[in-house]
């Protein structure tokens, strides 16, 4: 697959994930999708990400999750059911809640190619 084809399938998977979030009674807003290589490098220097971020390839998204009463959920555990759903869409999909160390990032969903 080309990068463009991966990006297209990633976008479809994101749409499906958003629908799954809605079907489960939650709501969401979209966070960062594209990140410049310069921003990724700066984030890595600050310990807030990695230099080789899938955001730079438009293959990652940060989703902000809310309960039905509007409470913003920030803990990775709140995203776990959606991380499992995300991974079920494609074997290349990874959920940030499964990352290790300082990089655990529950609201991060990506395709690793």
C-alpha positions in Angstrom: 0.0 0.0 0.0 1.1 3.5 -0.6 1.2 6.1 2.1 -1.9 7.8 0.6 -3.8 4.5 0.7 -2.8 4.0 4.3 -4.0 7.6 5.1 -7.3 6.9 3.4 -7.9 3.7 5.3 -6.8 5.4 8.5 -9.4 8.1 7.9 -12.1 5.5 7.5 -11.0 3.8 10.7 -11.2 7.1 12.5 -14.7 7.7 11.3 -15.7 4.2 12.5 -14.1 4.9 15.9 -16.0 8.1 16.2 -19.2 6.3 15.5 -18.3 3.6 18.1 -17.7 6.3 20.6 -21.1 7.9 19.9 -22.8 4.5 19.9 -21.4 3.8 23.4 -23.0 7.0 24.7 -19.9 9.2 24.8 -18.9 12.2 22.7 -15.6 13.4 21.4 -13.7 16.2 19.8 -10.7 15.9 17.5 -7.3 16.8 18.7 -4.1 16.9 16.8 -3.8 14.9 13.5 -1.0 16.5 11.5 2.3 17.5 13.2 5.3 19.0 11.3 8.6 17.2 11.7 9.9 20.3 13.5 7.1 20.1 16.0 7.6 16.4 16.5 11.3 17.0 17.2 10.5 19.9 19.6 8.0 17.6 21.5 10.6 14.9 21.7 13.2 17.3 23.2 10.6 18.3 25.8 9.7 14.7 26.6 6.2 15.1 25.2 6.4 12.7 22.2 8.7 11.1 19.8 10.6 12.5 16.8 9.3 9.8 14.4 5.7 10.5 15.2 3.0 9.0 13.0 1.3 12.4 13.2 4.0 13.6 10.7 2.6 11.0 8.2 -1.0 11.9 9.0 -1.5 8.5 10.4 -2.3 9.5 14.0 -5.0 11.3 15.8 -5.6 12.5 19.4 -9.3 12.2 20.4 -10.8 14.0 23.4 -13.4 11.9 25.1 -16.4 13.2 27.0 -19.2 11.6 29.1 -22.8 12.2 28.2 -22.9 15.0 30.9 -19.9 16.7 29.3 -17.1 15.6 31.6 -13.8 15.4 29.9 -12.0 12.1 30.4 -8.3 12.3 30.5 -7.1 9.0 32.0 -6.0 6.3 29.6 -8.3 3.8 31.3 -11.3 5.8 30.1 -10.2 5.1 26.5 -9.4 1.4 26.9 -12.6 0.0 25.3 -12.0 2.3 22.3 -8.4 1.3 22.1 -9.5 -2.3 21.8 -12.0 -1.4 19.1 -9.4 0.6 17.3 -6.9 -2.2 17.2 -9.7 -4.6 15.9 -10.1 -2.5 12.7 -6.6 -3.3 11.3 -3.5 -5.1 12.6 -1.5 -2.0 11.8 -3.6 0.1 14.2 -2.0 0.9 17.6 -3.5 2.5 20.7 -1.4 4.9 22.8 -2.7 3.4 26.0 -0.6 0.3 25.3 2.6 2.4 25.0 5.1 2.0 27.8 6.9 4.4 30.2 6.3 8.1 29.8 4.8 7.6 26.4 1.4 6.1 27.6 -1.1 8.2 25.7 -4.6 6.9 26.0 -6.2 9.4 23.7 -3.8 8.6 20.8 -4.8 6.3 18.0 -2.4 5.6 15.1 -1.5 3.3 12.2 2.1 2.1 12.3 3.6 1.6 8.8 
